[in-house]
Amino acid sequence: MAQQQDERISYFTSLCEQLYNPKSPGHNVQSILEASFPIFSGPSNAVIEHGYSFGIHSPTDTANALKIMLENSPNPYVQMFCFSRLKQLVTSQFTIFDQETKLQLRTFLLEYAYLHPDLQPFVMRQLSSVLALCIKFGWLDLKEYRDIGKDINQFIQASSEHRIVGLQILSVVIQDIHLVTIPKYAAKFRKAAAELRDTQLFTIFEDAFNLLKSLLSRSIPFDKPDQENRTIDATLNLILRCLSFDFAGTSLDESGEEVGMIQIPSTWRTLYETQDFVSTFFKAYHQFTDIQLCKKVLECLVYISATRRALFDTDETRTAFINSITAGTKDIIVTCYGLTDSDCYNAFCRLLARFRAVSPLSDIMERPGYIEWIETIAHFTHDAFLTTATMAASVHLLGFWAKIVQSMSYYSRSNKGGSVMEKLEDISVDLCRTFIGHYIGAVPNMVEQMLDDPLDDEENLIDSMNLLGQIARCKYIKSSEALFEIFNPVTTQFEEWIHQASMMNEEDLQETLELFENKFAWLVYATAAYLGNRPSYSNSEECDTVDGELITKVIQLMHVNQSLQQGLSAVVTPKLDASLVYFFLQYRKSYVGETNAKAVYKKPMQMFGIENQDDMLNLIMRKIMSNLQVWQDNIEMIRKSLSLLNELASGYSPLRAVRKLETTAALMQNHYMSGNNFSFLNHEKHRQSRSLYYQILSKLLFAEEDDADVAFYEFMKPFEQRLDELSTLVTIEDFQQPQAQRAIQDIFRDLRGFLKPISNRKNYQLFFNWFYPKYMTILLRGLEALSPDPSAHILLKFFEEFVHNRNQRLNLDVSSPNGILLFRNASQVLNSYGQRVIGHQINDENQKYSLKYKGIAICFNILSRCLGGKYINFGVFWLYQDKAIEDAFNMMFRFMLNTPLDDIMNFPKLTTAFFMMLEEFTKEQIAFTARILPSEVFLYLLEACEQGLGSTLVLKHACSAITSICTFAIQDKEEKLFMNLLTPFPHVLPRLLTTVFGFILFDDNNDQWQLSRPLYTLVLLQRDFASKYTNQVILQQLPERREFVTKALSNLMNGSGWTLSTKDRERFSQQVATLKRELNNNQVVLVPS
């Protein structure tokens, strides 16, 4: 017997080693192990019986087998597998364990950790995670699980190694207890976390804090050299887990936000108000020599500094708390201890930003020593900007000062703290000068040493600049003067260089120009930040006048840059133009639509004749057009320029203002120009930008309601010319010429972009009447010529948009034949493309979607939009036996049979398109197609629906399709067309019912209502099988659960009238919800049949 046990342990040990160190990829070790230790949950519950099996027949047997493995094998791979499998078992079956098994499991885990304090860290983490999960499940029911604090005390009072293990276990338990890993137990877990918070968390935190003090005083002896640092690390981890606990009971992400207060419970007040609480952490920071430990101390201080104000009873205690933090942060700055490490440096900057974010200025400013402290922070920030600060650290520091500035407006209005306010204003000006000046001065070094340029990371750069702009608004006139002090010398140097440029060789010219461009880009970004932070609620004519001077500077720079682009286009980089685009975006944000900002145009009027918003918008439009011409090879610049144009064309007032501009009128008249103008339209890499370009022009065109017809037909003339040229082509070979192919793709890409933003019936009818049916032939001939090449997708996408009844824009008159004619063309499109793509064999799996399935997905979309558009009378087709509808559906059936179900489910866009089409098809057309529907297609549809039930992406569509099919089958009592189709496949409906019922009974999801609809109709079709299935489910349950499950399922199956009435369907859906609620409330986990 003992020998057999040893062989069994040896066998499974070798499998565990192969699992984590695979040598033969073809050998599925994981499946063997999972089947040997089943958890009786999920679709597969096969138990492998072999010579080494444990004879497992229940979840309790699995738990005992895993414990035997752990007790008899010290192998870390065995331990890792057993604890991970035990965690899966606890997750799915803990609630069906009897009380004795639950207590034995708790005892085993604690004893195992106690007897094996030298476990590998990853194994100890997994063991602790299993224990935490057991505690979450057992907390409310078993007192023993609530004694975790007492249990861990036995570890802490034992040896040094046991103390470390105990601290590690507590850290994991506290971290995991409020994680909602199983949605149906969310309320139960939150209640357990709340009770832990209210009864034990403070004691754990207080003990950890006292242990930290003992470690600082070195009053704890250690047996090994590394034990002290490991104990400190475990202690700090535990403190950090306690401080980051979800006190508010919301979610970990919300309670851990950088800007949020930490809702420390009032029971912690006594510890927080002790004199040495905060100072202990600062003492630890200075005393620890391991820089990683210092970083963790700072992380603890970040949470402590964000403590809610209401925790403190009196102003004196709150003052003492704040003074401790200000003194500690000042001391760190003065000594510079640990700040040479980048992680510590960033953590300290986070501490400053978090402290200021949650502490009102009144709490800090009116305290003794505030001036000295704020000056220290100012010097630190000044040095940070000049030396080692990364952009991340700069953001934290800028955030600190931005919060200071935001709070100052209250004190400015109430005339409080006059001298302090003046000091802060001076500091804000100095910081703006330093920040901008440093990055301007650092440009030569960055270019010379090829360092990472923050200008290349525009997203983070803009975040920093936005905070800088907020700081600048504190003393805006002075801050602007500081900016001019930096701007003017650079401009002077640039003017001097311009005069010497003709005498320089090309290499020196390029290097020097790159330096100036980078400097000016920084200056323009800073100017944009100043401009973009103009407060809408309070502005002055003086500040607007300064903004006008800033705008003038940027316009001057823009003109010079445009001159360089004409003469030195080969060496000019896009960085400056990118900054100009951002600047104009900020101008649009602050001044477009602002009626009380005339002062901003004083200086631009004097210099450039720009006297109002319209003139400025005209300038911006010219710059956008210039960018589209100059940066034809730069994808990013074209995208940014069009994004700026799109922003200008967004919003009712800005859109109408831009539409009335002369430049816009010129653009609308010459939107498609050959030669060097807008040559980006000729580049294949700008396909997406090209589509966006015409989307914007479409919005601009229809912004003016007066004379929309005239403007539309004038705008479409270039399209007419291009289409008329294509209409002269006679044969398919003519359409297949490279030049013709390119012309077809370009025009239909442009037309699709133009059509996409049209959302009302009047404007859409203009386009419809212009295009259809005159140019429909070109699309059909082009599709015939290009298919099955991916270039045909452009034509398909246009037609997909053309038949899309978005916002009811395609509603046709009652007497209009266009709906019928349009579907005939849709049938032609589907067949023309389908006949060519179905026979197209793709051997490379990586190219299947792009070369074949993408086009099929678009065809599915075309069909679903026709079927669901509500503008086509399909009954006419069936009444008059029009072949168009049969041809369309037959091609759809061929698409299905030519596309394996695995491929349908593996490509998300194809999956969505197919199931959307299937839902629309089964709503009405399934009844008409029953006579022409091949049995293999019907089988394909049902099997697809079965697979769709397992995908959250298309679950809704799959449920709707099953409901529609089954409803028709029930109503078709005379001919029984569908039931006849299923005669060769008697297993399909029972399997479908089993799948749907299984998802409701055994799966953790929130889609019971969706699933209940098809289940109801399936039960109506398969009453006898449904009864057998429920009996099978009952017999599969553990004996102690069968009576409860029998009653619950009987209530479900006997509580409905079983008709197709809406009332009975709704009643059944409610009963399904009641069943799930009862199972959850009674903590019943069903064992799958």
Sequence and secondary structure as in RCSB ss.txt:
>XXXX:A:sequence
MAQQQDERISYFTSLCEQLYNPKSPGHNVQSILEASFPIFSGPSNAVIEHGYSFGIHSPTDTANALKIMLENSPN
PYVQMFCFSRLKQLVTSQFTIFDQETKLQLRTFLLEYAYLHPDLQPFVMRQLSSVLALCIKFGWLDLKEYRDIGK
DINQFIQASSEHRIVGLQILSVVIQDIHLVTIPKYAAKFRKAAAELRDTQLFTIFEDAFNLLKSLLSRSIPFDKP
DQENRTIDATLNLILRCLSFDFAGTSLDESGEEVGMIQIPSTWRTLYETQDFVSTFFKAYHQFTDIQLCKKVLEC
LVYISATRRALFDTDETRTAFINSITAGTKDIIVTCYGLTDSDCYNAFCRLLARFRAVSPLSDIMERPGYIEWIE
TIAHFTHDAFLTTATMAASVHLLGFWAKIVQSMSYYSRSNKGGSVMEKLEDISVDLCRTFIGHYIGAVPNMVEQM
LDDPLDDEENLIDSMNLLGQIARCKYIKSSEALFEIFNPVTTQFEEWIHQASMMNEEDLQETLELFENKFAWLVY
ATAAYLGNRPSYSNSEECDTVDGELITKVIQLMHVNQSLQQGLSAVVTPKLDASLVYFFLQYRKSYVGETNAKAV
YKKPMQMFGIENQDDMLNLIMRKIMSNLQVWQDNIEMIRKSLSLLNELASGYSPLRAVRKLETTAALMQNHYMSG
NNFSFLNHEKHRQSRSLYYQILSKLLFAEEDDADVAFYEFMKPFEQRLDELSTLVTIEDFQQPQAQRAIQDIFRD
LRGFLKPISNRKNYQLFFNWFYPKYMTILLRGLEALSPDPSAHILLKFFEEFVHNRNQRLNLDVSSPNGILLFRN
ASQVLNSYGQRVIGHQINDENQKYSLKYKGIAICFNILSRCLGGKYINFGVFWLYQDKAIEDAFNMMFRFMLNTP
LDDIMNFPKLTTAFFMMLEEFTKEQIAFTARILPSEVFLYLLEACEQGLGSTLVLKHACSAITSICTFAIQDKEE
KLFMNLLTPFPHVLPRLLTTVFGFILFDDNNDQWQLSRPLYTLVLLQRDFASKYTNQVILQQLPERREFVTKALS
NLMNGSGWTLSTKDRERFSQQVATLKRELNNNQVVLVPS
>XXXX:A:secstr
 HHHHHHHHHHHHHHHHHHHS S TTS HHHHHHHHS  S SS       TT     SHHHHHHHHHHHHHH   
HHHHHHHHHHHHHHHHHHGGGS HHHHHHHHHHHHHHHHH TT  HHHHHHHHHHHHHHHHHHTTT GGGGGHHH
HHHHHHTS HHHHHHHHHHHHHHHHHTT   SGGGHHHHHHHHHHHIIIIIHHHHHHHHHHHHHHHTT S  SST
THHHHHHHHHHHHHHHHHTS TTSS HHHHT TTS B   GGGHHHHTSTTHHHHHHHHHHH   HHHHHHHHHH
HHHHHTB GGG SSHHHHHHHHHHHHHHHHHHHHH TTTTSHHHHHHHHHHHHHHHHHS HHHHHTSTTHHHHHH
HHHHHHHHHHHTT  HHHHHHHHHHHHHHHHHHHHHHHHT  HHHHHHHHHHHHHHHHHHHHHHHHHHHHHHHHT
   GGG HHHHHHHHHHHHHHHGGGHHHHHHHHHHHHHHHHHHHHHHHHHGGGS HHHHHHHHHHHHHHHHHHHH
HHHHHHHT  SSS  HHHHHHHHHHHHHHHHHHHHHHHHHHHSTTT  SHHHHHHHHHHHHHHHHHTT SS GGG
GHHHHHHH   SHHHHHHHHHHHHHHHHHHTTT HHHHHHHHHHHHHHT SHHHHHHHHTSHHHHHHHHTSS  T
TTTGGGG GGGHHHHHHHHHHHHHHHTT  TTHHHHHHHHTHHHHHHHHHHHT  SHHHHTSHHHHHHHHHHHHH
HHHHHTT  SHHHHHHHHHHHTTTTHHHHHHHHHHHTTSGGGHHHHHHHHHHT  GGGTT   TT  HHHHHHHH
HHHHHHHHHHHHTT     GGGHIIIIIHHHHHHHHHHHHHHHSS   HHHHHHTT HHHHHHHHHHHHHHHTS 
HHHHHHSHHHHHHHHHHHHHIIIIIHHHHTTT  HHHHHHHHHHHHHHTT TTTHHHHHHHHHHHHHHHHH TTT
 HHHHHTTT TTHHHHHHHHHHHHHHH   S HHHHHHHHHHHHHH HHHHHHHHHHHHHHS HHHHHHHHHHHH
HHHHSS  SSSHHHHHHHHHHHHHHHHHHHHTT      
